[in-house]
Amino acid sequence: MQLSIKQTQDLNLVMTAQLRQAIELLQYSTLELEQYIREQELENPLVELSEPTFQERTHFSKGVSRHTNILEHVTKYEKNIRDDLFEEIKLTFHEDKDIKLLKHIIYHLDDNGYYEQPMTPTYQDYEIEKGIHLLQNIGPLGIGARNLKECLLLQTMYCENSPAHAETVISFYLDELANQKWKKISNVLDISLYELQGIYQFIQTLQPKLSSLFHQEAIHHHTPDIIVEIVDGAITFSLNDYYLPKINIHADYAPYITTNSSEKSYFKKYLSDYQWLVNSVEQRRNTIIKIMKALIEKQKAFFTHGFDAIEPLTLREIAEQIEVHESTVSRVTTNKYVQTSFGTFELRDLFTSKLQTANGNSVSQIKVKSLLSDYIKTENKKKPFSDQKIAEHFNNIFGIEISRRTIAKYREEMNIPSSTRRKVIQFK
């Protein structure tokens, strides 16, 4: 074997650390961006932050800006449902050990109202069970349950009008009931189908989850990055970044970067990082503005009428309109929330796939789901529509080309049971 040294030339695309970080900045929410800027102040001696005055923010509408008093939009602090429950506990119970136990339970409730056991248990199972039953005294019934079955049982046990055998059916025959095995249950419990229907209808009135109580709280966890309003019939929007600190050159170090002192070379890298930070934040802001202007133009009906009017839209369409790469639009619309007059939504929700219609037009996936939900509401519960029949209905009535499998997929995403499970008891 002969050893030799050879020189070759290769061309490689190398992503610098600054370029990589600039790309990540696009994905940051406004809150995450604030945290990152404050971290840069600690790492870079040239960065000095000045806090905002909270006096005004800029609205954008087709290139025209207007200002509004930011104090109009400052949200007051609201206590969450757990705090309200604990206040009621202190008024209802007097034993310190009971109050302490119940406090542990309510602050370990998930967003469905179920109790989540911590990794290191603080209480024994029998103590938790006692606390859950105590919690039913202040309601709502079912709160603190550890699973679906217990949630339904608690509501049944503490309801004065619950039918006979309801607890037994929930405890042992919930799966059979869901799968419409009426005769099997009625034979085992020796009850009539009419009585079983009463139990079934009663269970349908129960709340499997108490997520509605925690829904408003969950919304407040998502601070909107963009606020869209309709002013004098025109759709305007503003970036909810008024609380971001302003990035400045630290006054104490400014002389060292403007003179030919020996310290200038030391601050050269820090100056480069400072300029990159300012430019990246401004570029991120300008990109969001461009995308929002394009979104408002494409989804005007959505911003005025809601999700029922949303149009099919892809990331590529927006990217082509503002002349950026599709990946840029994807990053900017990730982890961002937009506040509208009818709710706060993730920016990604404004992009929806489309289905073709017989006349060559297209309809959004969200619109199809809305039509699906409305059509199922009209069915005869003794003979509910199959997925195939729904697909044929969409094709014949709306001209929407959709398969049975797609109907099943949308139905499952909307938590709508199959036709078998939607069927009610029939009497001969």
C-alpha positions in Angstrom: 0.0 0.0 0.0 1.4 3.4 -1.0 0.6 6.4 1.3 0.1 9.8 -0.3 -1.2 13.2 0.5 -3.8 14.7 -1.8 -5.5 18.1 -1.7 -9.2 18.3 -2.7 -11.6 21.2 -2.9 -15.2 20.8 -1.7 -18.0 23.3 -1.7 -20.2 23.0 1.4 -23.1 25.2 2.6 -22.4 26.0 6.3 -25.0 27.5 8.5 -23.5 30.0 10.9 -24.6 30.1 14.5 -26.1 33.6 13.9 -28.1 32.4 10.9 -29.4 29.5 12.8 -30.5 31.7 15.6 -32.1 34.2 13.2 -34.2 31.3 11.9 -35.2 30.3 15.4 -36.2 33.9 16.2 -38.9 33.6 13.5 -40.5 30.7 15.5 -40.5 32.5 18.8 -43.7 33.8 20.3 -43.6 37.4 21.5 -43.2 36.2 25.1 -40.3 34.0 24.1 -38.7 36.8 22.1 -38.8 39.0 25.2 -37.1 36.4 27.3 -34.4 35.9 24.6 -33.7 39.7 24.4 -33.3 39.9 28.1 -30.9 37.0 28.0 -28.8 38.9 25.4 -28.6 41.8 27.8 -26.9 39.6 30.3 -24.5 38.1 27.8 -23.6 41.2 25.8 -22.2 44.2 27.7 -23.1 46.5 24.7 -26.8 45.7 25.0 -28.8 48.0 27.2 -32.6 47.7 27.4 -35.0 50.5 28.1 -38.6 49.6 29.2 -41.6 50.6 27.0 -43.9 53.5 28.1 -47.1 51.4 27.3 -48.7 54.5 25.8 -49.5 53.4 22.3 -49.2 50.7 19.6 -49.5 50.8 15.9 -52.3 49.3 13.8 -51.7 48.2 10.2 -54.2 48.3 7.4 -53.0 48.1 3.8 -50.0 50.1 4.5 -51.7 52.8 6.6 -50.9 53.0 10.2 -52.9 54.5 13.1 -52.2 54.6 16.8 -54.3 53.8 19.8 -53.9 54.1 23.5 -52.5 50.8 24.7 -54.1 51.2 28.1 -57.4 50.3 26.5 -56.2 46.8 26.0 -54.5 46.0 29.3 -56.2 42.9 30.7 -57.0 42.8 34.4 -55.8 39.8 36.4 -58.5 37.1 36.8 -58.4 34.4 39.3 -58.6 30.9 37.9 -61.1 28.2 38.8 -58.7 26.5 41.2 -58.4 29.7 43.2 -62.2 30.1 43.3 -62.6 26.5 44.5 -60.0 27.0 47.3 -61.7 30.2 48.5 -65.0 28.2 48.7 -63.2 25.3 50.5 -62.0 27.7 53.2 -65.6 28.9 53.8 -67.1 25.4 53.8 -64.7 23.4 55.8 -63.1 24.1 59.2 -60.7 21.2 59.9 -57.1 22.2 58.9 -56.3 18.7 57.7 -59.4 18.7 55.4 -58.5 22.1 54.0 -54.9 21.0 53.4 -56.0 17.8 51.7 -58.6 19.6 49.4 -56.0 22.2 48.5 -53.7 19.5 47.4 -56.4 17.9 45.2 -57.6 21.1 43.5 -54.1 22.3 42.7 -53.4 18.9 41.1 -56.5 19.0 38.8 -55.8 18.8 35.1 -57.7 20.9 32.5 -60.4 18.3 32.4 -61.1 18.5 36.1 -59.4 15.2 36.8 -57.0 14.6 39.8 -53.5 13.9 38.7 -51.4 11.9 41.2 -48.0 13.6 41.7 -44.8 11.5 41.0 -44.2 11.4 44.7 -47.5 10.7 46.4 -48.3 13.0 49.4 -51.4 11.2 50.5 -52.6 7.6 50.6 -55.3 6.4 48.2 -58.0 6.3 50.9 -57.2 9.9 51.9 -57.5 11.1 48.3 -60.8 9.2 47.9 -62.1 10.9 51.0 -61.0 14.3 49.7 -62.7 13.7 46.3 -66.0 12.9 48.1 -65.6 16.0 50.3 -65.0 18.1 47.1 -68.4 17.0 45.7 -70.0 19.2 48.5 -68.9 22.4 46.7 -69.1 21.0 43.2 -69.4 20.7 40.3 -70.2 17.1 40.6 -67.5 14.8 39.2 -64.6 17.2 39.9 -61.5 15.5 41.3 -62.3 12.2 39.7 -59.3 10.1 38.7 -60.8 8.7 35.5 -63.9 8.8 33.3 -65.7 6.0 35.1 -65.2 7.7 38.5 -66.3 11.0 37.1 -69.6 9.6 35.9 -70.1 7.6 39.1 -69.6 10.7 41.3 -72.2 12.6 39.3 -74.6 9.6 39.6 -74.1 9.0 43.3 -74.7 12.6 44.2 -77.6 13.2 41.9 -81.0 12.8 43.6 -82.8 11.8 40.5 -80.4 9.1 39.1 -82.3 6.0 37.9 -81.9 2.6 39.5 -79.1 0.4 38.3 -77.3 3.5 36.8 -74.3 3.0 39.1 -74.1 -0.7 38.2 -74.2 0.0 34.5 -71.4 2.6 34.8 -69.3 0.4 37.0 -69.4 -2.8 35.0 -71.1 -2.3 31.6 -70.0 1.0 30.3 -68.2 -0.5 27.3 -71.2 -2.7 26.4 -73.5 0.4 26.7 -71.2 2.4 24.3 -71.3 -0.5 21.8 -75.1 -0.8 21.9 -75.3 -4.2 23.5 -78.7 -3.5 24.9 -80.0 -7.0 25.2 -77.0 -8.4 27.0 -77.2 -5.7 29.7 -80.9 -6.0 30.1 -80.7 -9.8 30.5 -77.9 -9.7 33.1 -79.5 -7.0 35.2 -83.0 -8.4 34.6 -84.4 -5.0 33.5 -86.5 -4.0 30.5 -85.1 -2.3 27.5 -87.3 0.7 28.4 -85.5 1.0 31.8 -82.1 0.6 30.1 -83.0 3.4 27.7 -83.7 5.7 30.7 -80.3 4.8 32.1 -78.7 5.5 28.8 -80.4 8.9 28.4 -79.4 9.8 31.9 -75.7 8.9 31.3 -75.8 11.1 28.2 -76.7 14.1 30.4 -73.5 13.6 32.5 -70.3 15.5 31.9 -67.4 13.2 31.0 -65.0 16.1 31.4 -65.2 19.4 33.2 -63.0 21.1 30.7 -65.5 24.0 30.1 -64.7 25.2 33.6 -61.0 25.4 32.7 -61.4 26.6 29.2 -61.4 30.4 29.9 -58.3 29.9 32.1 -56.5 28.0 29.3 -57.2 30.9 26.9 -55.4 33.4 29.2 -52.3 31.2 29.0 -51.9 32.1 25.3 -51.0 35.8 25.1 -51.9 36.8 21.5 -49.1 37.9 19.3 -51.4 39.7 16.8 -54.6 41.5 17.5 -57.1 41.9 14.7 -59.9 44.4 14.9 -62.6 45.8 12.6 -62.6 49.6 12.7 -65.1 51.6 10.6 -65.7 48.5 8.4 -62.0 48.0 7.7 -59.9 45.1 9.1 -56.8 46.4 11.0 -54.2 44.5 13.0 -51.5 45.3 15.5 -48.6 43.4 16.8 -49.0 42.7 20.5 -45.3 43.5 21.2 -45.7 46.8 23.0 -44.1 45.4 26.1 -40.9 44.4 24.4 -37.9 46.4 25.7 -36.1 48.7 23.3 -32.5 47.6 22.4 -29.8 50.3 22.7 -26.0 50.6 22.9 -24.9 50.8 26.5 -24.0 54.4 27.1 -21.0 53.5 29.2 -19.4 51.5 26.4 -20.3 53.6 23.4 -17.0 55.6 23.5 -15.0 52.4 23.1 -16.6 51.4 19.8 -16.3 54.8 18.2 -12.6 55.6 18.9 -9.5 53.8 17.8 -8.7 52.7 21.3 -7.1 49.3 22.2 -10.5 48.3 23.6 -12.2 48.7 20.2 -11.0 45.2 19.1 -12.3 43.6 22.2 -15.8 45.0 21.6 -15.8 44.1 17.9 -17.6 40.8 18.3 -20.1 42.3 20.8 -20.9 45.1 18.4 -21.5 42.5 15.6 -23.8 40.5 17.9 -25.7 43.7 18.9 -26.2 44.7 15.3 -27.3 41.2 14.4 -29.8 41.2 17.3 -31.4 44.5 16.3 -31.6 43.5 12.6 -33.1 40.1 13.4 -35.8 41.4 15.7 -36.7 44.1 13.1 -36.7 41.5 10.2 -38.9 39.2 12.3 -41.4 42.0 12.9 -41.5 43.1 9.2 -42.0 39.4 8.1 -45.0 39.0 10.5 -46.5 42.2 9.2 -46.2 41.1 5.5 -47.7 37.7 6.3 -50.6 39.2 8.3 -51.4 41.6 5.4 -51.5 38.7 3.0 -53.6 36.6 5.4 -56.2 39.4 5.9 -56.4 39.8 2.1 -56.9 36.0 1.6 -59.1 35.3 4.7 -61.2 38.5 4.8 -64.4 36.5 5.3 -62.8 34.6 8.2 -61.9 37.8 10.1 -65.5 39.2 9.6 -67.6 36.0 10.0 -65.6 33.3 11.7 -64.5 29.8 10.8 -67.6 29.0 8.8 -66.4 31.4 6.2 -62.7 30.3 6.1 -61.2 29.8 2.7 -58.8 27.0 1.7 -55.3 28.3 2.0 -51.8 26.9 1.9 -48.5 28.1 3.2 -47.2 28.2 -0.4 -49.8 30.6 -1.6 -48.8 33.2 1.1 -45.1 32.5 0.5 -45.5 33.2 -3.2 -47.5 36.4 -2.6 -44.9 38.0 -0.3 -42.0 36.4 -2.2 -40.4 34.4 0.6 -39.6 30.7 1.0 -42.5 28.5 2.2 -40.4 27.5 5.2 -40.3 31.1 6.4 -44.1 31.3 6.4 -44.2 28.0 8.3 -41.8 29.3 11.0 -43.5 32.6 11.4 -47.0 31.0 11.8 -45.7 28.5 14.3 -46.4 29.2 18.0 -48.2 32.4 17.3 -51.7 33.4 18.4 -54.1 35.9 16.8 -56.9 37.6 18.7 -60.1 38.3 16.8 -63.5 39.6 17.8 -64.8 36.0 18.1 -61.9 34.3 19.9 -58.1 33.7 20.1 -56.7 31.2 17.6 -53.4 29.7 16.6 -52.2 31.4 13.4 -51.8 28.0 11.8 -55.6 27.5 12.0 -56.0 30.0 9.2 -54.3 27.5 6.8 -56.6 24.7 5.9 -56.4 22.1 3.2 -59.0 22.0 0.4 -61.3 19.5 -1.3 -62.4 19.8 -4.9 -66.0 20.2 -5.9 -67.7 19.0 -9.0 -67.8 22.5 -10.6 -64.0 22.9 -10.2 -64.1 25.1 -7.1 -62.7 24.2 -3.8 -64.0 24.1 -0.2 -62.0 24.3 3.0 -61.6 21.3 5.3 -63.1 23.3 8.2 -66.2 24.1 6.1 -66.6 20.4 5.4 -66.4 19.6 9.1 -69.0 22.2 9.8 -71.4 20.7 7.2 -70.7 17.2 8.5 -71.6 18.2 12.0 -74.8 19.9 10.9 -75.9 16.9 8.7 -75.4 14.4 11.5 -77.6 16.5 13.8 -80.5 16.0 11.3 -80.3 12.2 11.3 -82.8 9.8 12.8 -81.1 8.4 15.8 -82.8 5.1 15.4 -81.1 4.8 12.0 -78.1 7.1 11.9 -76.2 7.9 8.7 -73.2 5.7 7.8 -70.0 7.3 6.7 -70.6 6.0 3.1 -74.1 7.6 3.0 -72.6 10.9 4.3 -69.9 10.8 1.6 -72.6 10.3 -1.1 -74.7 13.1 0.4 -71.8 15.5 0.2 -71.1 14.4 -3.4 -74.7 14.7 -4.6 -75.9 17.8 -2.7 -72.7 19.9 -2.4 -70.7 18.4 -5.2 -67.8 17.8 -2.8 -65.6 14.9 -3.8 -64.9 13.1 -0.5 -64.3 9.5 0.4 -65.8 7.4 3.2 -62.4 7.2 4.9 -62.1 11.0 4.9 -65.5 11.3 6.5 -64.5 8.8 9.2 -61.2 10.8 9.8 -63.0 14.1 10.1 -65.7 12.5 12.4 -63.0 11.1 14.7 -61.2 14.5 14.8 -64.5 16.1 15.9 -65.1 13.3 18.5 -68.3 12.2 16.8 -69.0 8.5 17.4 -69.6 6.0 14.6 -73.1 5.3 13.4 -73.3 2.2 15.5 -72.6 4.1 18.7 -74.9 6.9 17.7 -77.8 4.5 17.4 -80.5 4.5 20.1 -82.6 1.6 21.4 -85.5 0.5 19.2 -88.6 -1.1 20.7 -90.7 -3.6 18.8 
